[in-house]
Amino acid sequence: MNQYKRLLNNTFIFAIGTFSSKLLVFFMMRFYTGILAPDEMGVADLIMKTTNILYPIVSVSIGQAVIRYGLEKAHRKDEVFSIGIVTVLCGFLISLPFSPILNLVQYKTSSGGAHSLMPYAYLIYLYVLTSCLQNVCSQFIRAKGMVKLYAIDGIFRTMMTILFNILFLAVFEWSIFGYVFSVICADALSSVCLILIAKLWRFFSFRKLNTHLWRSMLQYALPLVPAAILVFVIGFSDQMFLARFRDTAESGIYSVSYKIPTLISLVASIFVDAWQISSINDNSHKEQVHFFSNVGNAYASIVFIVVSGGVMCSKLAMKLIAAPDYYIGWTFIPLLALGAGFSCLSSFQNSVYMLEKRTFPSFMSTAFSAVLNLTLNYIFIHPNLLNMGGNGAALATLISYFFLFLYRALDSRRFMPVRWKLPRLVITVALTSLQAALMLLEPPFWLIWQLLLFCLVFLINCKELLRGAKRVLHRA
C-alpha cells in the first residue's frame, strides 16, 4: 500500500471514531447547558482544564513515548507497555502530596463569592489516574496497529460518558460532581475493555522493565511535559483570567463557545493520529520532504475550508448547541475559529519534531507561544487595561497560535523543510480574516458576504484537494 493511501485509510478510520464520538458530545451541549447554570459550567470546565494540566505531569507524557517507540520494530512491545504503565503509577504516587497546590486555582462566581478548587482535589486526582492509564492503553493498541479498535474505543468511551452524564446529572442531580465523574467512569471502563479485548495483560510484567529503553523513552517524553502543560495553559489561561477578572458566568459562556473551534481542531487530532503512524517509514530524506509538503498543503486547504465554514455558522451553531443564556458566546467564535486553524497547522509542523525525536525544540516553540498568550490575556482582559472580556481572550488565543505556527514553520526547516504554497495560504488566511471581521461587525447583507467569502475560500483551495485525491488514486 502506498504512503498516501495508507494515510488516507488511517485518517478515515480515525475520522469515524473521532467524529462520531465528538459529535455526540457536541450535540449534548444543549443538555449540559440546560442543566448546568453558567457558573456551574464555568467551575466544571475549570476542573477539566486543571486536570488537563496535571495529566502530563503525572504521566510524564509517557503515552507519547509509548506510541513513538511502540511503532519501531527495534523495540519489544511488552517492554514499551510495561514501562508506560509503571511510569504512570509512579507519577501518580509521587504527585499525591502536592494536592494543596490546587488552592492556587481561584475563581469568582457571578454572585461575588471567591473559591478555590481544593474541595475537588479527590475528584481531580481520580480523573488524572484513570485518564493516564486509559491513554497508555489506547496509545499502545495504536502502536500495535489495532487502529479499528482504537476508533471503536473512542465511540464507546463517548457513549459511556453520555450515559453516565444523563444518569448523574438528570437522574441523580449531582451537578458539577456528576459532570466530571461521568468522564472518570467512562475512562475506567475503556481501560478495562481495551485490556480484555487486546489481552494487554500479556504485555505487562515488572520483569520487562528495560532500564536502557526506559531512560531513552523518558528522554523523549520529558521535554513534552512542559510543552503539554503550556499547550493547556494557552487554552486554560483564557478562562482563568475571565474567571478571576470577570466572573465564572462569562467563563462558562466562553467555554461553551470554545466547543465550536474544538470541532475544527478535530481535523488536527484525527489527521495527527493517522499521520503519526504514516510518517514513520523507510523513505529517503528527499522523499520525506516531498511527502510532508504534499500532505501539508492539502491539509492546510481542508483546515481553512472548515475554519471558513465555522466562522460563517457562528450564530447558528450557538443556537443549536446551547441554551438561550449562552447565545452571546457566538461573538467569541470567529476569532477562536481562526486561532484553531493556526493551531492545526502548528500541530502538523510539530510532527516534524516528533519524527526526528527532537522534543526540546517542540517545547521551546510551545513555551514561546504560552508566554505570549499569558501576556496578551493579561493586557486584553485585565479591568485596568483593555478590559475586552471574552473577545480579548479569543484575540489572545488567535495571536499566540499564529506565532506558534510561524515559529515552528521556520525553526523546523533545519530538520524537514516543508514547502508551503505561500501565495495560496496567504490569500486564504486574508479571506478568512476578512470573513471573521465582517461576522463581528454585522454589516448590511452580512450573510451574503459570508457565503461569497466561503465560496472563494473553497474555490481557491479545492484545486489542492483534487491534487491530493489524484495522488492517492494514481498510486493506489
C-alpha positions, -999 to 999 in steps of 0.1 A, spaced: 0 0 0 15 34 -9 21 60 18 -7 83 6 -33 56 6 -21 43 40 -25 78 54 -60 81 38 -71 48 52 -59 55 87 -74 90 86 -107 76 75 -107 50 104 -98 76 130 -124 101 115 -152 75 120 -142 71 156 -134 106 165 -161 125 146 -189 102 157 -178 104 193 -171 141 194 -203 150 175 -223 131 202 -207 153 228 -212 184 207 -249 178 204 -251 171 242 -241 207 249 -278 216 248 -284 191 275 -254 203 296 -263 240 293 -299 232 301 -290 216 334 -258 234 345 -260 272 351 -232 293 336 -215 295 370 -216 257 373 -204 252 338 -175 276 344 -164 257 375 -168 223 358 -147 235 329 -120 248 353 -118 213 369 -114 197 335 -88 222 324 -68 218 356 -69 180 352 -55 185 316 -26 204 331 -19 178 358 -22 149 334 12 154 315 30 160 349 17 128 365 21 107 333 54 123 323 38 124 288 48 87 286 19 80 263 37 99 235 68 77 240 46 46 240 33 53 205 66 66 191 87 37 204 60 11 200 59 18 163 96 10 159 104 -27 152 136 -24 171 118 -23 204 99 -51 221 63 -40 226 59 -57 260 88 -37 273 73 -5 260 39 -12 275 53 -22 309 74 10 311 43 31 302 21 16 330 48 17 357 57 53 349 21 64 353 17 46 386 49 60 400 40 95 388 6 93 404 20 83 438 46 110 437 21 137 429 -3 129 458 15 151 485 13 181 462 -25 183 461 -26 216 482 -13 234 451 -50 234 439 -56 262 464 -38 284 438 -66 279 413 -91 305 424 -123 318 408 -152 342 414 -189 334 409 -214 358 394 -227 363 430 -193 376 440 -181 347 461 -144 337 459 -134 300 459 -106 275 450 -105 241 435 -92 224 467 -126 209 476 -125 190 443 -89 176 448 -101 140 452 -122 142 420 -93 158 401 -68 132 411 -91 103 403 -97 118 369 -59 121 364 -53 85 372 -80 70 350 -71 93 321 -34 84 323 -40 47 323 -65 49 295 -41 69 274 -13 44 278 -36 15 268 -50 34 238 -16 46 225 -3 11 229 -30 -5 207 -23 22 181 14 11 182 3 -25 177 -16 -14 145 -51 -20 160 -65 12 146 -100 -1 142 -102 -10 179 -87 25 187 -115 41 167 -142 19 183 -129 27 217 -133 64 211 -170 59 202 -175 35 232 -159 59 257 -180 88 245 -213 68 246 -204 58 282 -197 94 291 -231 105 277 -249 77 295 -232 85 328 -239 122 323 -276 116 318 -276 93 349 -256 116 372 -270 149 360 -306 143 351 -314 114 375 -291 118 405 -287 156 400 -250 156 410 -243 188 392 -205 196 389 -195 163 405 -217 143 381 -203 161 350 -167 152 359 -174 118 375 -191 106 343 -158 111 324 -139 92 351 -162 62 349 -160 62 310 -122 62 311 -121 34 336 -145 13 316 -125 20 284 -92 8 300 -108 -24 312 -123 -32 278 -90 -25 260 -72 -47 284 -97 -76 279 -101 -73 241 -64 -67 232 -52 -90 260 -29 -63 273 -21 -82 305 2 -104 284 24 -74 276 28 -63 312 55 -75 337 78 -59 362 105 -81 347 101 -63 314 114 -30 327 144 -25 303 162 3 321 181 14 290 148 17 270 131 34 300 158 60 301 155 66 263 117 69 265 119 93 294 145 114 275 120 116 246 89 123 269 103 147 295 105 178 272 69 170 262 57 175 298 63 213 300 52 215 263 19 198 271 13 219 301 19 251 281 -5 239 254 -32 236 280 -21 269 296 -29 286 262 -65 273 265 -68 274 302 -54 309 308 -83 324 288 -109 310 313 -85 315 343 -83 353 335 -120 355 328 -130 337 360 -106 359 380 -111 393 365 -147 389 352 -168 360 366 -174 323 362 -206 330 342 -186 347 314 -160 320 317 -187 293 313 -202 310 282 -167 313 268 -161 276 274 -193 266 256 -184 289 226 -150 272 225 -167 239 216 -172 251 180 -135 258 173 -128 225 191 -146 208 162 -121 225 139 -93 212 160 -107 177 155 -93 179 119 -59 182 135 -64 154 161 -78 129 135 -51 137 110 -22 137 136 -33 103 149 -31 89 114 -1 110 104 19 98 134 17 62 121 21 70 84 50 94 87 73 67 101 86 49 70 117 39 52 117 68 27 148 88 19 150 124 33 142 138 -1 111 116 -4 101 126 31 103 163 23 82 157 -8 57 137 12 54 162 40 50 191 16 22 174 -5 3 163 26 8 196 44 -6 217 16 -37 195 12 -42 195 50 -40 233 51 -67 235 25 -90 213 44 -84 232 77 -92 266 63 -123 255 44 -135 242 78 -125 274 95 -144 295 70 -175 274 75 -171 277 112 -170 315 111 -200 316 88 -221 294 110 -211 310 144 -247 322 153 -264 291 141 -240 268 160 -246 286 193 -284 283 188 -281 246 181 -258 236 209 -266 259 238 -294 273 258 -305 309 252 -285 322 282 -253 312 263 -262 327 229 -240 358 233 -210 334 231 -213 334 193 -192 366 193 -162 347 205 -163 320 178 -149 339 147 -116 347 164 -114 313 181 -120 296 148 -91 314 131 -69 305 161 -80 269 158 -69 269 121 -33 280 131 -33 255 159 -40 228 133 -11 239 111 13 242 141 3 206 151 14 195 116 47 213 119 52 197 153 51 163 137 85 171 121 99 173 156 82 141 167 95 122 136 131 134 143 127 127 181 135 164 187 112 171 215 131 200 231 125 224 201 88 214 203 89 225 240 107 258 231 81 268 205 52 260 228 69 280 256 72 310 234 35 308 224 23 303 260 43 333 274 28 354 246 -7 341 253 -4 348 291 9 383 284 -18 392 259 -46 377 281 -35 399 310 -34 430 287 -67 423 269 -88 411 299 -75 430 330 -101 456 341 -74 483 344 -61 477 309 -80 470 277 -108 451 295 -120 433 264 -135 403 282 -142 372 261 -132 388 228 -99 397 244 -93 361 254 -102 349 219 -79 375 203 -50 365 226 -56 328 215 -55 337 178 -23 357 180 -5 331 201 -14 302 178 -5 323 147 30 329 161 33 293 172 28 282 136 52 308 123 79 298 148 76 261 140 74 266 103 107 285 103 125 265 130 117 230 118 132 237 84 166 226 97 151 191 101 124 190 74 120 220 50 82 217 43 75 236 12 42 256 18 24 271 -11 26 306 4 6 327 -21 -25 304 -17 -20 302 21 -17 340 25 -48 347 3 -68 321 22 -58 335 56 -66 370 44 -101 360 32 -110 341 64 -97 370 85 -119 394 65 -148 369 70 -143 369 108 -142 408 109 -174 411 88 -191 385 111 -183 405 142 -192 439 125 -225 425 111 -228 450 81 -259 450 59 -263 418 40 -237 401 62 -249 366 54 -244 372 16 -209 384 23 -202 353 44 -215 330 16 -194 347 -10 -162 346 11 -168 310 20 -172 301 -17 -140 320 -25 -120 301 1 -134 268 -11 -126 275 -48 -91 287 -40 -84 255 -20 -103 228 -39 -76 225 -65 -51 214 -39 -76 188 -26 -81 174 -61 -43 171 -64 -42 151 -32 -71 128 -44 -52 122 -77 -20 112 -58 -40 86 -38 -58 72 -69 -27 73 -91 -5 54 -66 -32 30 -54 
